[in-house]
């Protein structure tokens, strides 16, 4: 056994299970919308830890809560409650349709709880035959076996044996297909208001309204997966609040803890009553340290002025992308809401999203992709405008490099 604890990017390839392919640099610290690697180089962060660090890195008010709660109580277990989690539940319920909250550690666990609750409600009210879960192609709901099976991307569930029964996948934004399928056997419909991993594709208002009507007609529950769209990301505290449609169950995570792991399922009294003591649970979920941080996150992001700022930054970011498109002719579509924006590569550049991502990192900008054809942007909701401008200057240089190298190769 070696005592040498020196690590580099190569160490990842030597010691980690190879389920990720991280960038060639190793981030070391962050502040606001900037990150520095172990070599001291700085990057403008448009990735936000995959729509997580909504208040940026090392936010001073979150650091204060971390230190204060960390010196008091980190974990106590679910045989006891704690003040931070009760305050957080009350704050979330005051901001939403919900009366009850269940806290977990991730979006996948929040969705697992939501899907289990929907099945339990249907079982109690209608019997075992009402078990169908309707989801949509290209959706993403987590990496547990249940949630990855409900998700509409087979590449994530194939090769692990038989998937849970009673799951149906329909085309997204296709209300006719939903009307033809949702019926007496359906216990739940789960939908993302914007498909994040599936390409940053917004749901059409008529589609969501139609799903609500079909669920009401057939006694099914409507679940909104707001793991990525929630907590201010779209310029509203939750995306459903700008759709005219209220779900029965909402799941939230990612930005909820600004990077500290926490997720939640929110629902109404009459549905929560179907979960009795011992029916579902968690060891770490709702621990006081995570809950205290999330409570401060919710307090800050629910400020109406902050949400106005998200919408203003959204317009600026989309304008920057439009400018790049005028210059380079890369995109067939620029879409999304708030600070969850996707730029889809046109036919000439399809499959090249990773190339632009890598080039951007080489020029000091961190981005995301949503599949091989879409560049995805999910920066801090309070990103300074000067950082946004500088970041796009760097992205422009990166794009010019890729376009130039491609032209030379031809």
C-alpha positions as CSV (number, residue, x, y, z in Angstrom):
1,X,0.0,0.0,0.0
2,X,1.3,3.4,-1.0
3,X,1.4,6.4,1.3
4,X,1.7,8.8,-1.7
5,X,-1.6,10.8,-1.9
6,X,-0.5,13.1,-4.7
7,X,-3.3,13.1,-7.3
8,X,-3.7,14.4,-10.8
9,X,-6.4,14.0,-13.5
10,X,-4.7,10.6,-14.4
11,X,-5.5,9.4,-10.9
12,X,-9.2,9.3,-11.8
13,X,-8.4,6.7,-14.5
14,X,-6.4,4.7,-12.1
15,X,-8.8,4.6,-9.0
16,X,-12.3,5.5,-10.0
17,X,-15.1,3.2,-11.4
18,X,-15.2,4.4,-15.0
19,X,-18.8,5.6,-15.2
20,X,-17.7,9.3,-15.9
21,X,-15.4,10.9,-18.4
22,X,-14.4,14.1,-16.7
23,X,-12.6,17.0,-18.3
24,X,-8.9,17.1,-18.5
25,X,-8.4,19.6,-15.7
26,X,-9.2,19.3,-12.0
27,X,-11.2,22.1,-10.5
28,X,-9.8,23.3,-7.1
29,X,-11.9,26.2,-5.9
30,X,-14.7,28.5,-7.0
31,X,-16.1,31.9,-6.2
32,X,-19.2,33.3,-7.7
33,X,-19.3,32.3,-11.4
34,X,-15.6,31.5,-11.7
35,X,-13.7,28.3,-11.0
36,X,-9.9,27.8,-10.7
37,X,-8.2,24.5,-11.4
38,X,-5.2,23.0,-9.6
39,X,-2.9,24.8,-12.0
40,X,-4.4,28.2,-11.1
41,X,-6.2,28.7,-14.4
42,X,-9.6,30.4,-14.2
43,X,-12.8,29.4,-16.0
44,X,-16.2,31.1,-16.4
45,X,-18.8,28.6,-15.2
46,X,-21.9,28.2,-17.5
47,X,-22.5,24.6,-16.2
48,X,-23.3,25.4,-12.6
49,X,-22.6,21.8,-11.6
50,X,-25.4,20.7,-13.9
51,X,-27.9,23.4,-12.9
52,X,-27.0,23.0,-9.2
53,X,-24.9,26.0,-8.0
54,X,-27.7,28.5,-8.6
55,X,-26.2,31.0,-6.2
56,X,-22.7,30.5,-7.5
57,X,-19.7,29.1,-5.7
58,X,-18.8,29.9,-2.1
59,X,-21.8,32.2,-1.5
60,X,-21.1,34.1,1.7
61,X,-24.5,33.6,3.3
62,X,-24.5,29.9,2.6
63,X,-21.0,29.6,4.0
64,X,-22.3,31.3,7.2
65,X,-25.1,28.8,7.5
66,X,-22.8,25.9,6.8
67,X,-20.4,27.0,9.6
68,X,-23.2,27.8,12.1
69,X,-25.2,24.6,11.6
70,X,-22.0,22.5,11.2
71,X,-20.9,23.5,14.7
72,X,-24.3,22.5,16.1
73,X,-25.7,19.3,14.5
74,X,-25.0,17.5,11.3
75,X,-27.0,14.3,11.5
76,X,-29.5,12.8,13.9
77,X,-31.3,10.0,12.0
78,X,-35.0,9.7,11.1
79,X,-35.9,8.5,14.6
80,X,-35.9,12.3,15.5
81,X,-36.8,15.5,13.8
82,X,-34.9,18.7,13.7
83,X,-35.6,22.4,13.5
84,X,-33.9,23.2,10.1
85,X,-35.9,20.6,8.2
86,X,-39.2,21.8,9.7
87,X,-38.4,25.4,8.8
88,X,-37.5,24.3,5.2
89,X,-40.7,22.3,4.9
90,X,-42.8,25.2,6.0
91,X,-41.0,27.6,3.6
92,X,-41.4,25.3,0.6
93,X,-45.1,24.7,1.4
94,X,-45.7,28.4,1.7
95,X,-44.2,29.0,-1.8
96,X,-46.1,26.1,-3.5
97,X,-49.3,24.1,-3.8
98,X,-48.0,21.6,-1.3
99,X,-49.0,20.7,2.3
100,X,-46.4,18.0,2.9
101,X,-42.7,17.4,2.2
102,X,-40.5,14.3,2.1
103,X,-36.7,15.0,2.0
104,X,-34.1,12.8,0.4
105,X,-30.5,13.2,-0.9
106,X,-31.0,13.5,-4.6
107,X,-33.4,14.1,-7.5
108,X,-33.5,10.3,-8.2
109,X,-34.5,9.6,-4.6
110,X,-37.2,12.3,-4.8
111,X,-38.6,10.8,-7.9
112,X,-38.4,7.3,-6.4
113,X,-40.5,8.5,-3.5
114,X,-43.0,10.2,-5.9
115,X,-43.4,7.1,-8.1
116,X,-43.8,4.9,-5.0
117,X,-46.4,7.2,-3.5
118,X,-48.4,7.3,-6.8
119,X,-48.4,3.5,-6.9
120,X,-49.4,3.3,-3.3
121,X,-52.3,5.8,-3.7
122,X,-53.6,3.9,-6.7
123,X,-53.3,0.6,-4.8
124,X,-55.2,1.9,-1.8
125,X,-57.9,3.6,-3.8
126,X,-58.4,1.3,-6.8
127,X,-56.5,-1.9,-6.4
128,X,-53.4,-3.6,-7.8
129,X,-54.5,-3.4,-11.4
130,X,-54.1,0.4,-11.6
131,X,-50.3,0.5,-11.8
132,X,-49.4,2.0,-15.2
133,X,-46.8,4.9,-15.1
134,X,-46.7,7.1,-18.2
135,X,-43.4,8.8,-19.0
136,X,-42.0,10.4,-22.2
137,X,-39.3,9.6,-24.6
138,X,-36.0,11.4,-24.0
139,X,-37.0,12.1,-20.4
140,X,-34.6,11.7,-17.5
141,X,-35.7,11.0,-13.9
142,X,-32.6,9.6,-12.2
143,X,-30.3,6.6,-12.0
144,X,-31.9,4.3,-9.5
145,X,-33.2,1.2,-11.3
146,X,-36.9,2.3,-11.0
147,X,-36.3,5.9,-12.1
148,X,-33.9,5.0,-14.9
149,X,-36.6,2.6,-16.2
150,X,-39.2,5.3,-16.0
151,X,-36.9,7.7,-17.9
152,X,-37.3,7.7,-21.6
153,X,-33.7,7.0,-22.7
154,X,-33.2,3.2,-23.0
155,X,-29.4,3.5,-23.1
156,X,-29.4,4.1,-19.4
157,X,-31.6,1.0,-18.5
158,X,-30.4,-1.6,-21.0
159,X,-28.0,-4.3,-19.8
160,X,-29.3,-4.6,-16.2
161,X,-32.0,-7.3,-16.6
162,X,-35.8,-7.0,-16.6
163,X,-37.1,-3.5,-16.0
164,X,-40.1,-2.9,-13.7
165,X,-43.4,-3.6,-15.3
166,X,-46.2,-1.2,-16.0
167,X,-44.1,1.6,-17.5
168,X,-45.1,3.2,-20.9
169,X,-43.1,5.8,-22.8
170,X,-44.9,8.2,-25.2
171,X,-43.6,11.0,-27.5
172,X,-43.1,14.3,-25.6
173,X,-45.5,17.1,-26.6
174,X,-47.8,14.6,-28.3
175,X,-51.2,15.1,-26.7
176,X,-52.9,12.7,-29.1
177,X,-50.6,9.8,-28.0
178,X,-51.3,10.7,-24.4
179,X,-55.1,10.6,-25.0
180,X,-54.8,7.3,-26.7
181,X,-52.9,5.7,-23.8
182,X,-53.8,7.3,-20.5
183,X,-56.8,5.4,-19.0
184,X,-58.3,3.6,-16.1
185,X,-55.1,1.6,-15.7
186,X,-52.9,4.7,-15.3
187,X,-51.8,5.6,-11.8
188,X,-49.4,8.4,-12.7
189,X,-48.0,10.6,-15.5
190,X,-44.5,12.0,-14.8
191,X,-43.3,14.9,-16.9
192,X,-40.5,17.5,-17.0
193,X,-41.7,21.0,-17.8
194,X,-38.5,21.3,-19.8
195,X,-36.6,18.1,-20.7
196,X,-33.1,19.0,-19.6
197,X,-31.0,15.9,-20.4
198,X,-33.2,15.2,-23.4
199,X,-32.2,18.3,-25.2
200,X,-33.6,21.4,-23.3
201,X,-37.0,21.0,-24.9
202,X,-39.9,23.0,-23.3
203,X,-43.3,21.4,-22.9
204,X,-46.0,23.1,-24.9
205,X,-48.6,24.7,-22.6
206,X,-51.5,22.8,-24.3
207,X,-49.6,19.5,-23.7
208,X,-49.3,20.1,-19.9
209,X,-52.9,21.3,-19.7
210,X,-54.0,18.2,-21.6
211,X,-52.1,15.9,-19.3
212,X,-53.7,17.6,-16.3
213,X,-57.2,17.0,-17.7
214,X,-56.4,13.4,-18.6
215,X,-55.1,12.7,-15.1
216,X,-58.3,14.2,-13.6
217,X,-60.5,12.2,-15.9
218,X,-58.9,8.9,-15.2
219,X,-58.0,9.3,-11.5
220,X,-54.2,9.4,-12.1
221,X,-51.7,11.6,-10.4
222,X,-49.7,14.2,-12.3
223,X,-46.0,14.4,-11.2
224,X,-43.8,17.3,-12.3
225,X,-40.1,16.4,-12.2
226,X,-38.6,19.8,-11.4
227,X,-35.2,18.5,-10.3
228,X,-33.6,20.6,-13.0
229,X,-36.2,23.3,-13.6
230,X,-36.9,24.1,-10.0
231,X,-35.6,26.7,-7.5
232,X,-35.6,29.7,-9.8
233,X,-33.9,28.1,-12.8
234,X,-36.7,29.2,-15.3
235,X,-37.2,32.6,-13.8
236,X,-40.0,31.4,-11.6
237,X,-39.5,29.6,-8.3
238,X,-40.9,26.4,-9.8
239,X,-41.6,26.1,-13.5
240,X,-45.2,24.9,-13.0
241,X,-46.0,28.4,-11.6
242,X,-45.7,29.8,-15.2
243,X,-47.7,27.1,-16.9
244,X,-51.2,27.4,-15.5
245,X,-51.0,23.7,-14.5
246,X,-50.6,22.5,-10.9
247,X,-49.3,19.0,-10.4
248,X,-50.3,16.6,-7.6
249,X,-46.7,15.8,-6.8
250,X,-43.5,17.8,-7.5
251,X,-39.9,16.7,-7.1
252,X,-37.0,19.0,-6.6
253,X,-33.3,18.8,-6.0
254,X,-30.2,20.1,-7.8
255,X,-30.3,23.9,-6.9
256,X,-32.2,23.2,-3.7
257,X,-28.9,22.8,-1.8
258,X,-26.6,24.8,-4.1
259,X,-24.4,21.8,-4.2
260,X,-25.0,20.3,-0.8
261,X,-26.9,17.0,-1.5
262,X,-30.7,17.3,-0.9
263,X,-33.9,16.5,-2.7
264,X,-37.5,16.7,-1.9
265,X,-40.9,15.4,-2.9
266,X,-43.8,17.9,-2.3
267,X,-47.5,16.9,-2.3
268,X,-50.9,17.5,-0.8
269,X,-52.3,16.2,2.6
270,X,-54.7,13.7,1.1
271,X,-52.0,12.0,-0.9
272,X,-49.3,12.1,1.7
273,X,-51.7,10.2,4.0
274,X,-51.1,7.1,2.0
275,X,-47.5,6.9,3.2
276,X,-47.7,5.4,6.7
277,X,-44.8,5.1,9.2
278,X,-42.3,2.6,7.8
279,X,-43.7,2.5,4.3
280,X,-40.8,4.6,2.9
281,X,-37.7,6.2,4.4
282,X,-34.2,7.4,4.3
283,X,-31.2,7.6,6.6
284,X,-29.6,10.9,5.5
285,X,-32.6,12.7,3.9
286,X,-33.6,15.8,5.7
287,X,-30.5,15.9,7.9
288,X,-30.2,19.3,9.7
289,X,-27.0,20.4,7.9
290,X,-28.5,19.9,4.4
291,X,-31.9,21.4,5.5
292,X,-30.3,24.5,7.0
293,X,-28.4,25.2,3.8
294,X,-31.4,24.6,1.6
295,X,-33.6,26.8,3.8
296,X,-31.2,29.7,3.1
297,X,-31.1,28.9,-0.6
298,X,-34.9,28.9,-0.8
299,X,-35.1,32.2,1.1
300,X,-32.6,33.9,-1.2
301,X,-33.8,32.5,-4.6
302,X,-37.5,33.1,-3.8
303,X,-36.9,36.8,-3.7
304,X,-38.9,38.3,-6.6
305,X,-36.1,40.6,-7.6
306,X,-33.7,37.7,-8.0
307,X,-36.2,36.0,-10.2
308,X,-36.5,39.1,-12.3
309,X,-32.7,39.1,-12.7
310,X,-32.9,35.5,-14.0
311,X,-35.3,36.5,-16.7
312,X,-33.1,39.5,-17.6
313,X,-29.9,37.3,-17.8
314,X,-31.9,34.8,-19.9
315,X,-32.5,37.4,-22.6
316,X,-28.9,38.5,-22.6
317,X,-27.6,34.9,-22.8
318,X,-29.9,34.1,-25.7
319,X,-28.8,37.3,-27.5
320,X,-25.2,36.2,-27.1
321,X,-26.0,32.8,-28.6
322,X,-27.9,34.5,-31.5
323,X,-24.8,36.7,-32.1
324,X,-22.6,33.6,-32.3
325,X,-25.1,32.0,-34.7
326,X,-24.9,35.1,-37.0
327,X,-21.2,34.9,-36.9
328,X,-20.7,31.1,-37.4
329,X,-24.1,29.6,-38.5
330,X,-24.0,26.8,-36.0
331,X,-27.5,26.5,-34.5
332,X,-30.9,25.4,-35.9
333,X,-32.6,26.4,-32.6
334,X,-32.0,28.3,-29.4
335,X,-34.6,27.4,-26.8
336,X,-35.3,27.1,-23.1
337,X,-36.5,29.3,-20.3
338,X,-34.7,31.4,-17.7
339,X,-31.2,30.2,-17.3
340,X,-31.7,26.7,-18.7
341,X,-30.9,27.3,-22.4
342,X,-30.1,24.9,-25.2
343,X,-28.5,25.7,-28.5
344,X,-29.1,22.8,-31.0
345,X,-26.5,22.3,-33.7
346,X,-27.7,22.4,-37.2
347,X,-27.2,19.6,-39.8
348,X,-23.7,20.6,-40.7
349,X,-22.5,20.3,-37.1
350,X,-24.6,17.5,-35.7
351,X,-22.8,15.2,-33.3
352,X,-20.1,17.8,-32.6
353,X,-21.4,19.2,-29.2
354,X,-18.6,17.5,-27.3
355,X,-16.0,19.1,-29.5
356,X,-17.3,22.6,-28.7
357,X,-17.5,21.7,-25.0
358,X,-13.8,20.6,-25.0
359,X,-12.7,23.7,-26.9
360,X,-14.6,26.0,-24.5
361,X,-12.8,24.4,-21.6
362,X,-9.4,25.0,-23.3
363,X,-10.4,28.6,-23.6
364,X,-11.5,29.0,-20.0
365,X,-15.3,28.4,-20.2
366,X,-17.2,25.5,-18.6
367,X,-20.4,24.4,-20.5
368,X,-22.7,21.4,-20.6
369,X,-24.2,19.4,-23.4
370,X,-27.6,17.7,-23.7
371,X,-26.8,14.8,-26.0
372,X,-24.5,15.0,-29.0
373,X,-26.3,17.9,-30.7
374,X,-27.1,20.4,-28.0
375,X,-25.0,22.9,-26.1
376,X,-26.6,23.5,-22.7
377,X,-26.2,26.5,-20.5
378,X,-27.2,26.5,-16.8
379,X,-25.1,29.1,-15.0
380,X,-25.6,30.7,-11.6
381,X,-28.9,32.6,-11.4
382,X,-26.9,35.6,-10.1
383,X,-24.0,35.4,-12.6
384,X,-22.4,38.9,-12.9
385,X,-23.0,40.4,-16.4
386,X,-19.3,41.0,-16.8
387,X,-18.6,37.3,-16.3
388,X,-21.3,36.4,-18.8
389,X,-19.8,38.8,-21.3
390,X,-16.3,37.5,-20.7
391,X,-17.5,33.9,-20.8
392,X,-19.0,34.4,-24.2
393,X,-15.9,36.1,-25.5
394,X,-14.0,32.9,-24.6
395,X,-16.7,30.7,-26.1
396,X,-16.5,32.7,-29.3
397,X,-12.8,32.0,-29.5
398,X,-13.4,28.3,-28.9
399,X,-16.0,28.1,-31.6
400,X,-13.7,29.9,-34.0
401,X,-11.0,27.4,-33.3
402,X,-13.3,24.4,-34.0
403,X,-14.8,26.0,-37.1
404,X,-11.3,26.9,-38.4
405,X,-9.9,23.4,-37.7
406,X,-12.8,21.8,-39.4
407,X,-12.4,24.1,-42.5
408,X,-8.7,23.2,-42.6
409,X,-9.4,19.5,-42.4
410,X,-11.8,19.8,-45.4
